[in-house]
Amino acid sequence: MSVDNSLLEAYNQTTFPLIGHSKRNIQILKEALNDSDESMDSDVYGKGKLIEDFQNNMAEYLGKESAVFFPSGTMAQQIALRIWCDKKGLKKVAYHPLCHLEIHEEDGLKELHHIESILLADHSRTVQLEDVLSMNEDVSCLLLELPQREIGGQLPDYADLEAISAYCREKGIMLHLDGARLFEILPYFQKSAAEICKLFDSVYVSFYKGIGGIAGAILAGDEAFTKESKVWKRRHGGDLISLYPYIISADYYFKQRLPKMGQYYEEARELAGFYNQCHAIITKPLVPVSNMFHVHLDVTKAKLEAILLAIYEETSIGLTPSIRELSESSCYFEVHIGERYANVPKAGIKQVFQMLDERIR
Amino acid sequence: MSVDNSLLEAYNQTTFPLIGHSKRNIQILKEALNDSDESMDSDVYGKGKLIEDFQNNMAEYLGKESAVFFPSGTMAQQIALRIWCDKKGLKKVAYHPLCHLEIHEEDGLKELHHIESILLADHSRTVQLEDVLSMNEDVSCLLLELPQREIGGQLPDYADLEAISAYCREKGIMLHLDGARLFEILPYFQKSAAEICKLFDSVYVSFYKGIGGIAGAILAGDEAFTKESKVWKRRHGGDLISLYPYIISADYYFKQRLPKMGQYYEEARELAGFYNQCHAIITKPLVPVSNMFHVHLDVTKAKLEAILLAIYEETSIGLTPSIRELSESSCYFEVHIGERYANVPKAGIKQVFQMLDERIR
């Protein structure tokens, strides 16, 4: 067994794991289904009350003409970019170098759609107006991820966003929102989802991050756009005869947890504060702007693992299930807040951070 | 409301609809989940006991080295053909003109994978050895669908299948099985699934036709093939964080209904016999070779609808929810047998066919 696995197992055995909502087990589906009438008809190839109601509700919530439920964001976003590229007749898009499409999709965008990517900004920051202004290549579409997950969930200034949107409209560049964690940034921006989405031509949101559903995504935009997206959904093999297990759970947890995004955000700020009081630890961003952040530590991965294993054993509080090496002498891990954090005794959390601070020196 | 909808609604209101297992409602998922321990861990991006156990069981059942669970057959089959085309360096495949990839997938094979299709045989019959021998173009892969759904679920002779397989092996043409209804033909062929699959290099099977699950498919082949299929599954957006709602129901109904394929097949033969005793009606095939067949009628669609609406009303037995026009004076519909047929009183069925025979004249 690798050391990584022992940390994961020790984390899973703590009474109080700090991250997320709950264990990913089938109780999540059972709970969502308990609420549903068993005689409710399945959706059938994208049709039927169950899927259409959810799509209509999400279109309204996001302030878009129309919305389509997809099994995955990977599928939804490739398709969005393909549609915009076809519309402009230019297979080129721009996004951040740590965009999901660039690093997590086995190059589906290039291998299936033959779309070239122009990378803006760098690993330390989000895409800003300047990056867009100084692009010296024409693109069909710019994708912005809010918040930028792989750099701890950072956000651009809202004014910068508005300026990027205005510039893109002027230049005829379609603007797509990777809103995998859009619900999670509403409390910081103090905007409605529709206000933010108004800046974009198309929007993808996910239901298994902050919402904690099982899987699935919504892609929203104007009627012509979503109509074309359904054709591509079928081509990708995503037009399943029934998507209702995902839709029912998306709907159930969306209603339950959307109102709690403010709480998760406040708790993330509190927890980041605890980390930042420790020696050799800093969070990115320093003050979270959503329910997530990254914890960077100037210690070796091996040393941190040993420290955490002992702390989990002694306190039964779990900080993270895994650690990633950054260099020979530094490492980091990701934190996102859900239902669990509120259930952990504050005194225990303070004790954990005292221990961490002492042992990491 | 169109006439088509009234037939569907009248069918759904009969006490004894003859086709399939049950209504497609969420009770299907609830029943499958009742059997499962709620603390069972979700699969996570294709990993975990839940998905791996099912994949291993299916690989063994199909007699293949390895198997991968896919959200849809559309995705699985495009990927299978892509892998074989890449292996041979030739983007050309052969299949029947009514192949699912040719008529139901919005040309995903062409639009996403740029694979050209050569059409063998015609609308009246299945692909035979002669068609393969007389192909005057080189192809990477031949796809055979057993049974050929769109022509009533017809099958080639088993000896012909074996000869096609031997020829393809000799010529280096990869042979792929569209086994969407493979389980359903085992009683007729009197072969195990593994015996049939042995003739093919790759195999797709579905879990929501005869099995009656919610959605999902297995793609099986050798280790190198399935490994590559997982890369393409991610590219397509099919590598969902959790596929367990489909896997649990596939597993549950597979165990329950695989042993009943013989019964469904016998019942299909019986029901086809009733149709064939009627004036102006013939089934394709004349004697079914699986649980399905098509009913062809030498009457107008409008006349048949009127007759059926009256029969459903008078007997509360439903023959079909929909009818498709073939010409100005003929039409057809599809029948597939599942759990429902055995529950319908035989006297009622005989009465229905007496009425149908009298009124269709």
Interface residues (C-beta under 8 A of the other chain):
Chain A: K23 R24 N25 I26 Q27 I28 L29 K30 L33 S36 D37 E38 S39 M40 D41 S42 V44 F70 P71 S72 G73 T74 M75 A76 Q78 E105 E106 D107 G108 E111 L112 H113 Y208 I214 A215 V231 W232 R234 R235 H236 G237 G238 D239 L240 I241 S242 L243 Y244 P245 Y246 I248
Chain B: K23 R24 N25 I26 Q27 I28 L29 K30 L33 S36 D37 E38 S39 M40 D41 S42 V44 F70 P71 S72 G73 T74 M75 A76 Q78 E105 E106 D107 G108 E111 L112 H113 Y208 I214 A215 V231 W232 R234 R235 H236 G237 G238 D239 L240 I241 S242 L243 Y244 P245 Y246 I248
